[in-house]
Structures are given as C-alpha cells and as structure tokens.
Amino acid sequence: MYITITAQKMGGNYSKSSADFVGYLEKENQGLEQQDMEHFFNQYGDEISAEEVVREIDGNTAKLEKHEPRFYSITVSPSKYELKRLQNHSEDLQKYTREIMKDYVASFNREINGRPINIDDIKYYAKIEHQRTFKGTDFLIKENHPYATKILQLKTEIRNVQDGRTEGNVKKLEKEIGKLEREAPHQQNGKRIVQGMPKAGNQSHIHIIVSRKDASNKFSLSPGSKYKASDVELNGKTVKRGFDRDGFFTKAEKTFDKTFDYQRNFAETYKARKEFIKNPKIYFASLMKLPTNEKALAFKIMGKSGIPMMPSIPITQAQLAMKIFNKLRRGAEVAIKSSSIGI
C-alpha cells in the first residue's frame, strides 16, 4: 500500500482553486460513454460532478491565509498483491475509501465543540482511476536514463547527417540505437520503458481531495501538522492539535486487511518498511526468521518494489556486514519512498 498526503501547489504557491486538480483527475473520462466513466463520490453520495467538487472545495476556505493550503490530496495506491484480493476494483475501492476516511479523522488530535471530530466534520471527494504512466522520478526511468541520453545523442547525430551539417553513416547509427533500446535494463512488452509510457497491469488507485477547513467552514484541520498530538493555549483556552501520520498509515493498512480478509506479508507492512530505512540490520534479521514460504514472498515483493537484492543474504546477524547493507540502503531508500506509505 502506498499512501501520500500532499498540499496542492502551483509552482511555489498553494493553489487558490481546486479546478486544475479536479480537471486533471477527469482525464481518464475523456472519450468515454457516461456508463463507463468514473465519477467523484464522498462518504454518502455517488456520481458527484466535477463542477460540484470545485464549488464545494473552493467555497470552504474561510479565513485561510495565502500561505495556507486550501485543500490536500490523498493518493491511495494498493499493490498488485492487494488488488488481486479485490472482486470489483471500482466498488471495492470506493468502499475502502469510505472506511479509511474514518481512520483519517480518527488520527486528528482535535475537538470540535468539546468532542472528537468525526467523519461528518470533514469535506472530501474521491475518485477511482485505473491507469498510471511512468514518471521521471520512477527508479525504472532513472536506471534507463543513461540509455535514453545516448539514444537521444545518436538521434541528434542522425538529423545532423541527414541535414548535411555533418558526415556519418545513418544505418550504423540506427543500428547502435536499436542495440541500446534492447540493452536498456527495464523493458515492458519488448520496449524500453520511457517517461509517459502507460504502466502495464492493474493500476487501480484512489485520489481524494479533502478540504483544509472542516465541513462547517469554521475549523482548520491540517494533516500536514508537524505535531502528532499536543495542547496549546489559545485565547485563554486549551486547544488540542496534531495529526498522527503513523497512526493513520497503520490504521489504513489494517482496515484493508480486515475489509478484504487480506493476509499481509511482513515485507508489505508499514512498520517493516519504516524499520528498513531506520535499521536494515534488524529488518533483515526479522526477515530471516519468517517461515520459508513467507520469506520467499517477502523477497519477491521487495524485488518488485525496486529494492536491489544481493545474490544471497547472510542468515546470522553476525554476518550482516555493513558494507552489504549500505549498498542495499543507498539503492533502496528511493524505492521505499515510492512504493510504501509516505507523506
């Protein structure tokens, strides 16, 4: 499970309107018949129009300063293993969204009128998408980059030869390009993976737009708060503040497992992935204690996530050489951040 929470920005400034972001989320509906479209929904309503989403989010920003986000984007991307557990991706992910938004509000250390906030206190809209494209930040794109750079140089040489600016053998240059295309380490359906290429397989995921202000447009609720839980004096009153990110991530994971009776592998847990970055020795020591079948699946999941694996991993903790783990860690941190839960 990969979950991110981000404040939406346009360049260096926070977006004044949700219109651009909502329009971006409508891209998959282009050219589709009404019955084939994925619509926005919230806790109680279905088939909500993009216009209504923009109107409600943009109209719920009372007393927010220019330097404060108007809304946050939550992206929830189940792994291919989790998606296999679903019967109907659209219906099941809609059901899951409504459950994790309860986890979301429960993660705030806030009160409204003396009571903890609940699901009716937030204003959010969500949408299911089924496609993804490779981005420049993907580790597959980064590892293919040297090949892409060389191919671009050769194509430039070919144009220069064809335009008469330089001399050269076009067929030879084209042959070199073909060789580089085949040698690039990451391929999909026989083609070098490039930025913008649609990802193969099931790519269903959830986009959620949640207003910074509560549903009454009176109270500010920020999941980006640097505080997990604290109290502060404001106008002579003690006010609770904070958002428990770790708590939300853990609850979202457990909610998926409970909702869909999913047996989560050690390598898929938020706790384990966080431990990998903090202390890889302990992580691999725990990994080696797993039953054989679970350990095999764990290594398979790690490999699919882009974590570079050694030919063999020592079994005893005394053999866990720092040289090996430093190499693993350098190559894994980017993969961990792009394939696990983060904010």
C-alpha positions in Angstrom: 0.0 0.0 0.0 1.3 3.4 -1.0 -0.4 6.4 0.6 0.7 10.0 0.2 -0.8 13.2 1.6 0.3 16.5 -0.1 -0.8 20.1 0.0 -1.5 21.1 -3.6 0.7 23.8 -5.1 1.0 25.6 -8.4 4.7 26.4 -8.7 5.8 27.9 -5.3 2.3 28.9 -4.2 -0.6 27.0 -2.9 -3.5 26.5 -5.4 -6.2 29.1 -5.0 -8.7 26.8 -6.6 -9.1 23.1 -6.9 -10.3 23.4 -10.6 -6.9 22.5 -12.2 -6.5 19.4 -10.0 -10.1 18.3 -10.5 -9.7 18.7 -14.2 -6.5 16.6 -14.1 -8.5 13.8 -12.4 -11.1 13.9 -15.1 -8.6 12.9 -17.8 -9.5 9.2 -17.8 -13.1 10.1 -18.6 -12.3 11.8 -21.9 -13.9 10.0 -24.8 -15.8 7.6 -22.6 -19.6 6.9 -22.6 -21.5 8.1 -19.5 -21.9 4.5 -18.2 -18.1 3.8 -18.4 -17.0 6.9 -16.5 -15.6 7.0 -13.0 -17.4 9.7 -11.0 -16.5 11.6 -7.9 -18.0 10.4 -4.6 -17.9 11.2 -0.9 -19.0 9.4 2.3 -22.6 9.3 1.3 -23.0 10.4 -2.3 -22.2 8.9 -5.7 -21.8 10.3 -9.2 -20.9 13.8 -8.0 -20.0 16.2 -10.8 -16.6 17.8 -11.2 -18.3 21.2 -11.0 -19.8 20.4 -7.6 -16.4 19.3 -6.3 -14.8 22.5 -7.3 -17.6 24.6 -6.0 -17.7 22.9 -2.6 -13.9 22.8 -2.1 -13.3 26.3 -3.2 -16.2 27.6 -1.2 -14.8 26.1 2.0 -11.8 28.3 2.6 -12.9 30.9 5.2 -10.2 32.9 6.9 -7.3 30.9 5.3 -4.2 32.9 4.6 -2.4 32.9 1.2 0.4 30.8 2.7 -2.0 28.1 3.9 -3.2 25.2 1.8 -6.8 25.3 0.7 -7.0 21.5 0.3 -5.0 18.4 0.5 -4.6 15.5 -1.9 -4.5 11.9 -0.6 -3.4 9.2 -3.1 -4.0 5.6 -2.1 -2.3 3.0 -4.3 -2.8 -0.6 -3.4 -0.1 -3.0 -4.5 -0.7 -5.6 -7.2 -1.0 -8.2 -4.5 -3.6 -6.2 -2.7 -5.5 -5.5 -5.9 -5.7 -9.3 -6.7 -7.7 -9.6 -3.5 -10.5 -7.3 -4.8 -13.5 -8.6 -6.6 -14.6 -5.4 -8.3 -12.0 -2.7 -8.2 -14.2 0.3 -8.5 -16.8 -0.8 -6.0 -14.3 -2.3 -3.5 -12.0 0.7 -3.6 -15.0 3.0 -3.1 -15.9 1.0 0.0 -12.4 1.1 1.2 -12.1 4.9 0.7 -15.1 5.4 3.0 -13.6 3.3 5.7 -10.1 4.8 5.6 -11.6 8.3 5.8 -12.9 7.3 9.2 -9.3 6.3 10.0 -8.2 9.7 8.7 -10.5 11.7 11.1 -9.6 9.4 14.0 -6.0 10.4 13.5 -6.5 14.0 14.4 -5.9 15.2 17.9 -8.6 17.7 17.6 -12.0 18.5 19.1 -15.0 20.5 17.8 -17.3 21.9 20.4 -15.8 19.6 23.0 -16.0 16.3 21.1 -13.6 14.4 18.9 -14.0 15.1 15.2 -15.9 12.5 13.2 -16.5 11.7 9.5 -19.3 14.3 9.2 -16.9 17.0 10.2 -14.8 16.8 7.0 -15.5 17.7 3.4 -13.9 15.4 0.9 -14.4 14.0 -2.6 -12.7 10.9 -4.1 -12.3 9.3 -7.5 -11.0 5.9 -8.7 -8.5 5.8 -11.5 -7.3 2.7 -13.4 -4.3 3.9 -15.3 -0.8 5.2 -14.5 2.1 6.4 -16.6 5.8 6.2 -15.8 7.2 9.4 -14.2 10.7 10.8 -14.3 11.1 10.0 -10.6 10.4 6.3 -11.0 13.5 4.2 -10.4 12.9 2.3 -13.7 13.1 5.6 -15.6 16.2 6.6 -13.7 18.1 3.4 -14.4 17.1 3.6 -18.1 18.2 7.2 -18.2 21.8 6.7 -19.4 20.5 4.7 -22.4 17.9 7.3 -23.1 20.6 10.0 -23.1 22.8 8.1 -25.5 19.8 7.3 -27.8 18.9 11.0 -27.9 22.5 11.9 -28.8 22.6 9.4 -31.6 19.2 10.6 -33.0 20.7 14.1 -33.0 23.7 12.9 -34.9 21.4 11.2 -37.5 19.5 14.5 -38.0 22.7 16.4 -38.5 23.9 13.9 -41.1 20.5 14.0 -42.9 20.6 17.8 -42.9 24.1 17.8 -44.3 25.7 19.5 -41.2 28.0 16.6 -40.5 29.1 13.4 -42.2 28.3 9.9 -40.9 26.7 6.5 -41.5 23.0 6.7 -40.7 22.4 3.0 -40.9 25.3 2.4 -38.4 23.9 5.0 -36.0 20.4 3.4 -36.3 21.9 0.0 -35.5 23.5 1.5 -32.4 20.2 2.9 -31.3 18.5 -0.5 -31.8 21.2 -2.1 -29.7 20.7 0.4 -26.9 16.9 0.0 -27.0 17.3 -3.7 -26.4 20.0 -3.4 -23.8 18.2 -0.9 -21.5 17.6 -2.8 -18.2 13.9 -2.1 -17.9 11.5 -3.2 -20.6 7.8 -3.5 -21.0 6.2 -5.6 -23.7 9.5 -5.7 -25.5 10.0 -1.9 -25.4 12.3 0.3 -23.4 10.4 1.9 -20.5 10.2 5.7 -21.0 8.6 8.6 -19.2 4.9 8.9 -20.1 4.5 5.2 -21.1 1.3 3.7 -19.6 2.2 1.1 -17.0 1.1 -2.4 -17.8 -1.1 -4.5 -15.5 -3.7 -3.4 -13.0 -3.1 0.2 -11.9 -6.3 1.0 -10.0 -5.8 3.6 -7.3 -7.7 6.3 -5.4 -7.4 10.1 -5.5 -9.0 12.0 -2.6 -9.5 15.8 -2.3 -10.0 16.9 1.3 -10.7 20.5 2.4 -8.4 22.1 4.8 -11.4 23.5 6.7 -14.0 21.4 8.3 -17.5 20.9 6.9 -18.8 23.9 8.9 -16.0 26.1 7.3 -15.0 27.2 10.8 -12.1 25.0 11.9 -8.8 24.2 10.3 -7.8 20.6 10.0 -4.3 20.0 8.7 -2.9 16.5 8.1 0.4 18.2 7.4 0.8 19.3 11.0 4.2 18.8 12.4 2.6 17.8 15.7 1.5 14.2 16.4 -0.5 15.3 19.5 -0.1 18.4 21.7 -2.1 21.0 23.6 -1.7 24.8 23.1 -3.2 27.8 24.9 -5.3 29.9 22.5 -7.3 32.9 23.8 -7.2 31.5 27.3 -8.4 28.1 26.3 -6.5 24.8 25.9 -6.8 23.6 22.3 -5.8 20.2 21.0 -3.7 20.0 17.8 -1.8 17.5 15.7 -2.2 14.6 13.3 -0.9 11.1 13.9 0.6 10.1 10.5 2.0 6.8 11.6 -1.4 6.0 13.2 -3.3 6.8 10.0 -0.9 4.8 7.9 -1.2 1.8 10.2 -4.9 2.0 10.5 -5.4 2.3 6.7 -3.3 -0.9 6.3 -5.3 -2.8 9.0 -8.6 -1.6 7.5 -7.7 -3.0 4.1 -6.7 -6.4 5.7 -9.9 -6.5 7.7 -12.2 -5.4 4.9 -10.9 -7.8 2.3 -9.6 -10.6 4.6 -6.1 -9.9 3.3 -3.1 -11.8 4.7 -0.3 -9.2 4.7 3.2 -10.3 4.2 6.0 -9.0 6.5 7.6 -7.0 3.7 4.3 -5.2 2.9 3.8 -3.8 6.4 4.3 -0.1 7.0 6.1 -0.9 10.3 8.6 -3.2 8.5 9.3 -0.8 5.7 9.9 2.0 8.1 12.3 -0.3 10.1 14.2 -1.0 6.8 15.2 2.6 6.5 15.9 3.1 10.2 17.8 -0.1 10.9 18.3 -2.5 8.0 20.1 -5.0 10.2 17.1 -5.5 12.4 14.9 -5.6 9.3 16.8 -8.4 7.6 17.2 -10.3 10.9 13.4 -10.3 11.3 13.0 -11.3 7.6 15.2 -14.3 8.1 13.0 -15.6 10.9 10.0 -15.9 8.7 8.7 -19.3 7.5 10.3 -20.3 4.2 7.2 -19.5 2.0 6.6 -16.1 3.6 10.3 -15.2 3.3 10.3 -16.1 -0.4 7.3 -13.9 -1.0 8.9 -11.1 1.0 12.0 -11.1 -1.2 9.8 -11.2 -4.3 7.8 -8.2 -3.1 11.0 -6.3 -2.3 12.4 -7.1 -5.7 9.2 -5.8 -7.4 9.4 -2.6 -5.4 12.8 -1.9 -6.8 15.0 -2.7 -3.8 18.3 -4.0 -5.1 18.9 -7.6 -3.8 22.2 -9.3 -3.1 22.8 -12.8 -4.6 22.5 -14.2 -1.1 21.6 -12.7 2.2 23.6 -14.0 5.3 21.4 -15.8 7.8 23.1 -15.0 11.1 23.1 -11.4 12.5 26.9 -11.6 12.8 27.2 -12.0 9.1 25.1 -8.9 8.4 28.0 -6.8 7.1 27.5 -3.1 7.0 29.1 -2.9 3.5 26.3 -5.0 2.2 23.6 -3.1 3.9 25.0 0.3 3.0 24.8 -0.8 -0.7 21.2 -2.0 -0.2 20.2 1.1 1.7 21.5 3.5 -0.9 19.6 1.9 -3.7 16.5 1.2 -1.6 15.6 4.5 0.0 14.1 5.9 -3.2 12.3 2.7 -3.9 10.9 2.5 -0.4 9.6 6.1 -0.6 7.9 5.4 -3.9 6.4 2.1 -3.0 5.4 2.4 0.6 3.4 4.8 2.7 4.7 8.4 2.9 3.7 12.0 3.4 
